């Protein structure tokens, strides 16, 4: 996950309510399409951890967590790379396969 995406995820985790894509684009000084692509990567990361993004056209976006608190997700975000890299190659491949199966969209290699 790119550093901007991590910062965006931290911002989403810090807020309980909806955040608008326009406001996020302004905060990060990027376009709305860039934020949308970043959100796709974030959604992929969240889905592998039992959470998801709720997107409402008139309200914005927020994180829905099922069984995990935002603090737990934040801790995972800060330790993900070392944990994932410590797994055996066969386990990492299985996780990537599962991620691909459960996505209903095109997935880029950089998102895995």
N, C-alpha and C positions, 0 to 999 in steps of 0.2 A: 504494500500500500504506500502510495506517495505521501510525503510529509504534509502537503496541503489537505489530502484526504483524511489523514490522522487528525489534523487540527479541526477540520469540519466535523468529524465524528465526535471529537471531544466537546465541541460546541453543542452538538445535538444531545449528547449525554448529559450536559450541564443544564439543559432546559427541559422542563416537563411538557410545555405547551408546543404548539405548532410554530415553525419558523418558515418564513416565505423565501422562496428561491431568489426573488429579486433582492431581498435584503442580504442574503448570503453572498450573492454575486457581488454586491457593492462592498461588503465587508472584506472579501478576499480579492477584490479588484480584478475579477475575471468575468467572463460572460455567463449568461444563464445556462447555455448549452454545456459549458465546462463544468458547472456545478451539477447539472443533470448527469453527466458522465461520471463525475466523482461519486454521486449518490448511487449509481449503479454498482460501482466497486464496493462502496460501503454496504450496500444491501447484500451483496454476495458474502462479505465478511460476516455480517450479522446473521445471515441465514445458516451459516455453519456453526453458529453459537446459540441457536434457538430463539432468535429475535428477528425483527423485521422493521422496515420503514413503512409507516402509514403515510400515504400521499393523498391529500384532499385538495382538489383544484382551487377552491376558494380560500382554504385555510393555510395550506402549506404542507410541511412534512414534520414528522416526529418519530421517535423510536418506540416501538412496542416490544416490551421484553416479556418473555414467558418463562418464569422460574428464575430469572437472573435480575439482580438489581443493576442500575446504571453504574454503580461503583464497581461491581464485579466485572462488567463489560469493560470499564475503563482500565481495570487491572489487567484484564486479558489483552487489551490493546497494547499496553506497555510491555507485555512479556511475550506476545505472540510469536515473533520471529524466532526467538531462542527456543521456545517450546516446539514449534513446528519443525524447525531444523533438527531438533534432537530426536524426532521420531524416526523409526526405520523407514527406508525408502518405500517398502511395500505398503506401509500404513499411510504415508503421504500420498502415494498413488491412489489408494482407495478413497481417501478424503477428496482428492481432486475429481475422481470419477463420480462420487456422490454429488459433489457440487455441480458438475456438468449435467447430471441427470435431473436434478431438481430445479434447474433454471429453465424458464420458459422464454428464453431470449438468447441471442448471440452472446457468447462469453469470450472475452479477449484473454490471451495468455497472461498478460500483466495483472489480471484480476485474480488469478489463481494463487 
